[in-house]
Amino acid sequence: MTAPSIAVVDYRAGNLTSVIKGLTAAGSRPFVTADPTAAAGADAVVVPGVGHFAATAAVSEAMRDALRTAVAAGKPLLGVCLGLQFLFDGSEEAREVAGLGLLAGRCYLLQGDVKVPHVGWNTLERRRDSPVLDGVAGEAYVYYTHSYAAPLGDATVASTTHGSTFAGVVERGRVFGVQFHPEKSGEDGLRILRNFVALC
């Protein structure tokens, strides 16, 4: 059986090397692209990202359309870290920049008497079942590095608390997102990537 092809969207805001290594270890054939046609033609798409939400302004309208088309065709889409935030309507970090709008709500600065950015290992608290969490412990530890987070909502399948409680994993149909970095989260992170690849 041929390993599925996964387009990793390049908008110059992601640690592409570690994402590619993680997806390769998970059994897929990832490739980096800024070409909307190539992204739409893959078996699945991953939108990575680190840093400021304003960086997502570099995702072209053609690429945004390609991502929506891929989702409408039933292809799995995974947002990682900033990529998860991009799935929402937008973020308070860059109010003038629209998100992809696949999930309702706006991302916000982490609240409470805690250190920001939130960097390091934290507990992932399961809220409901999801295919990307198959085989992952109910309170697994995963690696975070972020200052803004997505709100809890109907799409939240796991949450994490750092000051406030925010969406750690989201799912709606074939759209998935993780606020942490699975490629840096040990065996549980690799399991999540394997589960995503298995959906292709």
C-alpha positions as CSV (number, residue, x, y, z in Angstrom):
1,M,0.0,0.0,0.0
2,T,1.4,3.4,-1.0
3,A,2.0,5.9,1.8
4,P,-0.4,8.8,1.6
5,S,0.9,12.1,0.2
6,I,0.6,15.1,2.7
7,A,1.0,18.7,1.6
8,V,2.7,20.8,4.3
9,V,1.7,24.4,3.5
10,D,4.7,26.8,3.4
11,Y,3.9,30.4,4.4
12,R,7.3,31.0,6.0
13,A,6.0,30.6,9.6
14,G,6.7,27.0,10.5
15,N,9.4,24.7,11.7
16,L,8.9,22.7,8.5
17,T,11.9,20.4,9.1
18,S,10.6,18.9,12.3
19,V,7.0,18.6,10.9
20,I,8.3,16.8,7.9
21,K,10.3,14.4,10.0
22,G,7.3,13.7,12.3
23,L,5.0,13.0,9.3
24,T,7.6,10.8,7.6
25,A,8.1,8.8,10.9
26,A,4.3,8.5,11.0
27,G,4.3,6.7,7.6
28,S,3.3,9.4,5.1
29,R,5.0,11.0,2.2
30,P,5.0,14.7,3.2
31,F,6.1,17.5,0.9
32,V,6.4,21.3,1.4
33,T,4.5,23.5,-1.0
34,A,3.1,27.0,-1.4
35,D,1.3,25.9,-4.6
36,P,-2.5,25.7,-4.1
37,T,-2.9,23.1,-6.9
38,A,-0.3,20.8,-5.3
39,A,-2.0,21.2,-1.9
40,A,-5.4,20.4,-3.2
41,G,-4.0,17.3,-5.1
42,A,-2.5,15.7,-2.0
43,D,-4.2,13.0,0.1
44,A,-4.2,15.3,3.1
45,V,-3.0,18.8,4.1
46,V,-1.1,20.0,7.2
47,V,-0.9,23.7,8.1
48,P,2.0,24.2,10.6
49,G,3.1,27.5,12.1
50,V,4.8,29.2,15.0
51,G,4.9,32.9,16.0
52,H,2.5,35.8,15.4
53,F,-1.0,35.3,13.8
54,A,-0.1,38.1,11.4
55,A,2.1,35.6,9.6
56,T,-1.0,33.8,8.3
57,A,-1.7,36.9,6.1
58,A,0.9,35.3,3.8
59,V,-1.5,32.4,3.1
60,S,-2.8,33.5,-0.3
61,E,-6.5,33.6,-1.2
62,A,-5.8,30.8,-3.7
63,M,-4.3,28.6,-1.0
64,R,-7.2,29.4,1.3
65,D,-9.7,28.3,-1.4
66,A,-7.6,25.2,-2.0
67,L,-7.8,24.3,1.7
68,R,-11.6,24.7,1.8
69,T,-11.9,22.7,-1.4
70,A,-9.8,19.9,0.0
71,V,-12.0,19.9,3.2
72,A,-15.2,19.9,1.1
73,A,-13.8,16.9,-0.8
74,G,-13.4,15.0,2.4
75,K,-9.6,15.2,2.7
76,P,-8.1,15.4,6.2
77,L,-6.7,18.7,7.2
78,L,-4.5,19.2,10.3
79,G,-3.5,22.6,11.8
80,V,-0.5,22.5,14.1
81,C,0.0,25.3,16.8
82,L,-0.5,28.5,14.8
83,G,-2.1,26.3,12.2
84,L,-4.8,25.4,14.7
85,Q,-5.5,29.1,15.4
86,F,-5.7,29.7,11.6
87,L,-8.6,27.3,11.4
88,F,-10.7,29.8,13.4
89,D,-12.3,33.1,12.4
90,G,-9.3,35.0,13.6
91,S,-7.2,36.1,16.6
92,E,-6.9,39.1,18.9
93,E,-3.2,39.0,18.2
94,A,-3.8,40.4,14.7
95,R,-7.4,41.5,14.4
96,E,-7.1,42.7,10.8
97,V,-6.1,39.2,9.6
98,A,-8.9,36.8,8.9
99,G,-8.5,33.1,9.7
100,L,-9.8,30.3,7.5
101,G,-13.2,30.3,9.2
102,L,-13.6,26.6,9.4
103,L,-14.2,26.8,13.1
104,A,-16.1,29.6,14.9
105,G,-14.5,31.9,17.4
106,R,-11.4,34.1,17.9
107,C,-8.2,33.2,19.6
108,Y,-7.1,35.1,22.6
109,L,-4.1,35.9,24.8
110,L,-3.6,33.3,27.6
111,Q,-5.2,34.6,30.8
112,G,-4.4,34.4,34.5
113,D,-1.3,34.8,36.7
114,V,0.9,32.6,34.6
115,K,4.0,33.0,32.5
116,V,3.4,33.8,28.8
117,P,4.5,32.4,26.5
118,H,3.4,29.0,27.7
119,V,6.5,26.8,26.9
120,G,6.9,23.2,28.0
121,W,5.0,20.1,28.8
122,N,1.4,20.1,29.9
123,T,-1.5,17.8,30.4
124,L,-3.9,17.1,27.6
125,E,-7.3,16.5,29.1
126,R,-9.6,14.3,27.0
127,R,-13.2,15.7,26.6
128,R,-14.5,13.3,24.1
129,D,-13.3,10.6,21.7
130,S,-11.6,11.5,18.4
131,P,-9.8,9.3,15.8
132,V,-6.6,11.4,16.2
133,L,-6.5,10.5,19.9
134,D,-6.9,6.8,19.5
135,G,-4.4,5.0,21.7
136,V,-3.4,8.2,23.5
137,A,-3.8,8.3,27.3
138,G,-6.6,10.4,28.7
139,E,-4.2,12.8,30.3
140,A,-1.1,12.6,28.1
141,Y,1.7,15.1,28.3
142,V,2.4,17.2,25.2
143,Y,4.8,20.0,24.3
144,Y,3.5,23.6,24.0
145,T,5.0,26.9,22.9
146,H,2.5,29.6,22.4
147,S,1.0,32.8,23.9
148,Y,-2.5,32.8,22.2
149,A,-5.0,30.0,22.3
150,A,-8.3,28.9,20.8
151,P,-11.5,29.0,22.8
152,L,-13.4,26.0,24.0
153,G,-16.3,25.0,21.8
154,D,-18.2,22.2,20.2
155,A,-15.1,21.2,18.2
156,T,-13.0,20.8,21.3
157,V,-12.0,17.2,21.9
158,A,-9.2,17.8,24.4
159,S,-8.2,20.8,26.5
160,T,-5.3,22.1,28.5
161,T,-5.1,24.5,31.4
162,H,-2.4,27.2,31.7
163,G,-4.1,30.1,33.6
164,S,-7.2,29.6,31.6
165,T,-8.5,26.4,29.9
166,F,-8.2,26.4,26.2
167,A,-8.6,24.0,23.2
168,G,-5.7,21.6,23.0
169,V,-7.2,19.4,20.2
170,V,-10.1,20.3,17.9
171,E,-12.1,18.2,15.4
172,R,-15.0,19.0,13.1
173,G,-15.6,16.4,10.4
174,R,-12.2,15.8,8.7
175,V,-10.7,19.1,10.1
176,F,-8.4,18.6,13.0
177,G,-6.1,20.9,15.0
178,V,-3.6,20.6,17.8
179,Q,-2.3,23.6,19.7
180,F,0.9,21.7,20.8
181,H,3.7,20.4,18.7
182,P,3.1,16.6,18.1
183,E,6.4,16.2,16.4
184,K,8.1,17.3,19.7
185,S,5.7,15.4,22.0
186,G,7.3,12.0,22.2
187,E,5.5,8.8,21.6
188,D,2.0,10.3,22.2
189,G,2.7,13.0,19.6
190,L,3.9,10.4,17.1
191,R,0.7,8.4,17.8
192,I,-1.4,11.4,17.0
193,L,0.4,11.9,13.7
194,R,0.0,8.2,12.9
195,N,-3.7,8.4,13.6
196,F,-3.9,11.4,11.3
197,V,-2.0,9.6,8.5
198,A,-4.3,6.6,8.9
199,L,-7.3,8.8,8.1
200,C,-5.9,9.6,4.6
